[in-house]
Amino acid sequence: MPPLRTALLQSSGRPGSVAGTVELLEDAARRAADTGARLLVCPEMYLTGYAIGDDVPRLAEAADGPAARAVAEIAARHRIAVHYGYPERDGDTLYNSAQLIGPDGTALAHYRKTHLFGDFEQHWFTPGDEPVIQAVLDGVRIGLLTCYDVEFPENVRAHALAGADLLLVPTALMHPFSFVAESVVPVRAFENQLYIAYVNRTGQEGPFDFTGLSCLAGPDGTVRARAGRGEELVTADIDPALLAASRAANPYLRDRRPGLYGSLV
């Protein structure tokens, strides 16, 4: 199976303007596809902006709403899968959600953030209750989490045990938490023997100062691609051969003794 080239879009889009952000996404999809990428991963709440405050209800859309249809058209036009974060409306309930659209424009997976961070998220959003959502793209099993979710080791381990090869983690990591991107994410990839695409916002947005530092961390604990602090599109490969070799060399999952861990839950 050939490597899955993956593009990470470190960007804060155009906060408050879904149409403006969709225009940027179109350009990013074109540039990513030109590199041979089959997957483009965007940050948390990418379509609307993160620090949108009282505009959350106005900007939130259904999972199959106009913004989703626009992203599907972009994916199909450039023959690249697109994963993006957005505020979802389901009836009267709001979720911090992310959606994976396939390269033919069909919806492959949808995830609602299960661990909400801070007063802003906890005020506006309801936490999701399905921790393991996965899909397959070009033979690679992909799991979905969002930002704070990856900081709970149980979440990543659950995906590893369900067979994930790659975790997509759109994020809105802010100062002073740079160590999550620099240290926690590569360790999560190593201890669970999978790839993690951790894709952040950048710059000042309302009261938040986003750190950038998006990365693709490999199962051997090395960072295969790392963005800086500003707007950037970086690419790297999800290599099935490296994944197999790393799993053979590191038996963490095989050597687990679940009977000893019952008190954790």
C-alpha positions as CSV (number, residue, x, y, z in Angstrom):
1,M,0.0,0.0,0.0
2,P,1.5,3.4,-1.0
3,P,2.0,6.2,1.5
4,L,-0.9,8.6,2.1
5,R,0.4,12.1,1.6
6,T,-1.3,14.4,4.1
7,A,-1.4,18.2,4.1
8,L,-1.8,20.2,7.3
9,L,-3.3,23.6,6.9
10,Q,-2.2,25.9,9.8
11,S,-4.6,28.8,9.5
12,S,-7.2,30.8,11.3
13,G,-9.2,31.4,8.2
14,R,-11.4,34.5,8.2
15,P,-13.1,34.5,11.6
16,G,-16.8,35.4,11.3
17,S,-16.9,34.8,7.6
18,V,-17.7,31.3,6.4
19,A,-17.6,32.4,2.8
20,G,-14.2,34.0,3.2
21,T,-12.8,30.9,4.9
22,V,-14.2,28.6,2.2
23,E,-12.3,30.7,-0.4
24,L,-9.1,30.1,1.5
25,L,-9.9,26.4,1.8
26,E,-10.4,26.2,-2.0
27,D,-6.9,27.6,-2.5
28,A,-5.3,25.3,0.1
29,A,-7.0,22.3,-1.4
30,R,-5.6,23.2,-4.8
31,R,-2.1,23.7,-3.4
32,A,-2.2,20.5,-1.3
33,A,-3.4,18.4,-4.3
34,D,-0.6,19.9,-6.4
35,T,1.9,18.3,-4.0
36,G,0.2,14.9,-4.4
37,A,-1.7,15.0,-1.1
38,R,-4.8,12.9,-0.8
39,L,-5.9,14.4,2.5
40,L,-6.1,18.0,3.8
41,V,-6.5,18.6,7.5
42,C,-7.8,21.9,8.8
43,P,-7.9,23.3,12.4
44,E,-10.6,23.3,15.0
45,M,-13.6,25.6,14.3
46,Y,-11.9,26.4,11.0
47,L,-15.0,27.4,9.0
48,T,-16.2,30.1,11.4
49,G,-13.3,31.1,13.6
50,Y,-12.9,30.0,17.2
51,A,-13.4,33.2,19.2
52,I,-16.8,34.0,17.8
53,G,-18.6,34.4,21.2
54,D,-22.3,35.2,20.8
55,D,-22.1,34.4,17.1
56,V,-21.9,30.7,17.7
57,P,-25.7,30.1,17.3
58,R,-25.8,32.3,14.1
59,L,-22.8,30.6,12.5
60,A,-23.5,27.0,13.5
61,E,-24.9,24.8,10.7
62,A,-26.1,21.3,10.3
63,A,-23.7,18.6,9.3
64,D,-25.2,18.6,5.8
65,G,-25.7,22.4,5.6
66,P,-24.5,24.9,3.0
67,A,-20.9,25.0,4.3
68,A,-20.6,21.2,4.2
69,R,-21.9,21.1,0.7
70,A,-19.3,23.8,-0.3
71,V,-16.5,21.8,1.2
72,A,-17.7,18.6,-0.5
73,E,-17.6,20.5,-3.9
74,I,-14.0,21.6,-3.1
75,A,-13.0,18.0,-2.2
76,A,-14.5,16.6,-5.4
77,R,-13.1,19.3,-7.6
78,H,-9.5,18.8,-6.4
79,R,-9.8,15.0,-5.7
80,I,-8.6,15.4,-2.1
81,A,-10.2,14.4,1.2
82,V,-10.9,17.4,3.5
83,H,-11.2,17.3,7.3
84,Y,-12.4,20.5,9.0
85,G,-13.8,21.7,12.2
86,Y,-17.0,23.8,12.6
87,P,-19.8,24.6,15.1
88,E,-22.7,22.1,14.4
89,R,-26.3,22.8,15.0
90,D,-28.6,19.7,15.6
91,G,-32.0,21.0,16.5
92,D,-31.5,23.3,19.4
93,T,-28.2,21.7,20.4
94,L,-24.8,23.0,19.5
95,Y,-21.6,20.9,19.2
96,N,-18.0,21.6,18.5
97,S,-17.7,19.2,15.6
98,A,-15.4,18.0,12.8
99,Q,-16.2,16.3,9.5
100,L,-14.2,14.2,7.1
101,I,-15.2,14.5,3.4
102,G,-13.8,12.0,0.9
103,P,-12.1,12.9,-2.4
104,D,-15.3,12.2,-4.2
105,G,-17.2,14.7,-2.1
106,T,-19.0,12.1,0.1
107,A,-19.1,12.4,3.9
108,L,-16.9,9.7,5.4
109,A,-17.0,10.5,9.2
110,H,-18.4,13.0,11.6
111,Y,-17.2,13.7,15.2
112,R,-18.5,15.7,18.1
113,K,-15.8,16.8,20.6
114,T,-16.2,14.8,23.8
115,H,-14.0,16.9,26.2
116,L,-14.8,20.6,26.1
117,F,-12.1,23.1,27.1
118,G,-12.7,26.2,29.1
119,D,-15.6,28.5,29.8
120,F,-16.2,29.4,26.2
121,E,-16.7,25.9,25.0
122,Q,-18.5,24.7,28.0
123,H,-21.0,27.6,27.8
124,W,-22.0,27.1,24.2
125,F,-21.5,23.4,23.3
126,T,-22.8,20.1,24.4
127,P,-20.1,17.3,24.6
128,G,-20.4,14.4,22.2
129,D,-20.7,10.9,23.6
130,E,-19.1,8.8,20.8
131,P,-15.4,8.7,21.5
132,V,-14.3,6.4,18.7
133,I,-15.3,7.5,15.2
134,Q,-13.3,6.1,12.3
135,A,-13.2,5.8,8.5
136,V,-10.9,4.3,5.9
137,L,-9.2,6.4,3.2
138,D,-6.8,4.7,0.7
139,G,-6.5,1.7,3.0
140,V,-5.5,3.8,6.0
141,R,-7.8,3.6,9.0
142,I,-8.4,7.1,10.3
143,G,-9.7,8.2,13.7
144,L,-11.2,11.6,14.7
145,L,-10.5,13.6,17.9
146,T,-10.5,17.3,18.5
147,C,-7.9,19.4,20.4
148,Y,-8.3,18.8,24.2
149,D,-9.5,15.2,23.5
150,V,-5.9,14.1,22.6
151,E,-4.7,15.2,26.0
152,F,-6.6,12.4,27.6
153,P,-4.6,9.2,27.1
154,E,-7.7,7.0,27.2
155,N,-9.1,8.6,24.1
156,V,-6.0,7.9,22.0
157,R,-5.6,4.3,23.4
158,A,-9.3,3.6,22.5
159,H,-8.6,4.5,18.9
160,A,-5.4,2.4,18.9
161,L,-7.2,-0.6,20.2
162,A,-9.9,-0.1,17.5
163,G,-7.2,-0.3,14.8
164,A,-6.5,3.4,14.0
165,D,-3.4,4.1,11.8
166,L,-3.9,7.8,11.8
167,L,-5.6,10.3,14.2
168,L,-6.8,13.6,12.8
169,V,-6.8,16.2,15.6
170,P,-7.9,19.7,14.6
171,T,-7.0,22.1,17.4
172,A,-7.1,25.6,18.8
173,L,-4.1,25.3,21.0
174,M,-3.2,28.6,22.7
175,H,-0.5,30.1,24.8
176,P,0.9,29.0,27.3
177,F,0.3,25.4,26.3
178,S,2.9,24.9,23.5
179,F,4.2,21.9,25.2
180,V,1.1,19.9,24.1
181,A,2.2,20.3,20.4
182,E,5.9,20.0,21.1
183,S,5.9,17.0,23.6
184,V,2.5,15.5,24.3
185,V,1.4,14.7,20.8
186,P,4.6,12.9,19.7
187,V,4.4,10.8,22.9
188,R,0.8,9.9,22.2
189,A,1.8,8.7,18.7
190,F,4.6,6.6,20.1
191,E,2.8,5.0,23.0
192,N,-0.1,4.1,20.8
193,Q,1.8,3.2,17.6
194,L,0.0,5.4,15.2
195,Y,0.3,8.7,13.3
196,I,-1.2,11.9,14.7
197,A,-2.0,14.9,12.5
198,Y,-2.3,17.8,14.9
199,V,-3.4,20.9,13.1
200,N,-3.6,24.3,14.9
201,R,-4.9,27.8,14.4
202,T,-2.4,30.7,14.5
203,G,-2.2,34.3,15.7
204,Q,-4.3,36.4,17.9
205,E,-8.1,35.9,17.8
206,G,-10.1,37.7,20.5
207,P,-8.7,36.8,23.9
208,F,-6.8,33.8,22.5
209,D,-3.2,33.7,21.2
210,F,-2.8,30.5,19.2
211,T,0.6,28.8,19.1
212,G,0.7,27.3,15.7
213,L,3.2,24.4,15.8
214,S,1.0,22.0,13.8
215,C,2.7,18.6,13.4
216,L,2.5,15.2,11.9
217,A,3.9,12.8,14.5
218,G,4.9,9.2,13.6
219,P,4.6,6.0,15.5
220,D,8.3,6.0,16.2
221,G,7.9,9.3,18.2
222,T,9.5,11.5,15.5
223,V,7.8,14.5,14.1
224,R,7.6,14.1,10.3
225,A,6.4,17.6,9.6
226,R,6.3,20.7,11.8
227,A,4.8,24.2,11.0
228,G,6.1,27.3,12.6
229,R,4.0,30.0,14.3
230,G,2.3,31.6,11.2
231,E,0.1,30.6,8.3
232,E,1.5,27.6,6.7
233,L,0.7,24.5,4.6
234,V,3.0,21.5,5.4
235,T,2.9,18.0,4.0
236,A,4.2,14.6,5.0
237,D,3.5,10.9,4.3
238,I,1.6,8.3,6.4
239,D,3.8,5.4,5.5
240,P,2.3,1.9,6.1
241,A,5.7,0.3,5.9
242,L,7.0,2.5,8.7
243,L,3.9,1.8,10.7
244,A,4.3,-1.9,10.4
245,A,8.0,-1.8,11.3
246,S,7.4,0.4,14.3
247,R,4.6,-1.8,15.6
248,A,6.8,-4.9,15.2
249,A,9.6,-3.2,17.2
250,N,7.4,-1.7,19.9
251,P,5.0,-4.1,21.5
252,Y,3.1,-1.7,23.8
253,L,-0.3,-2.8,22.7
254,R,0.6,-6.5,22.8
255,D,2.1,-6.3,26.2
256,R,-0.7,-4.5,27.9
257,R,-2.3,-6.2,31.0
258,P,-5.8,-4.8,31.0
259,G,-6.7,-6.8,34.1
260,L,-4.5,-4.5,36.2
261,Y,-6.1,-1.3,35.0
262,G,-9.7,-1.8,36.1
263,S,-9.5,0.9,38.7
264,L,-8.8,3.5,36.0
265,V,-12.4,3.4,34.9
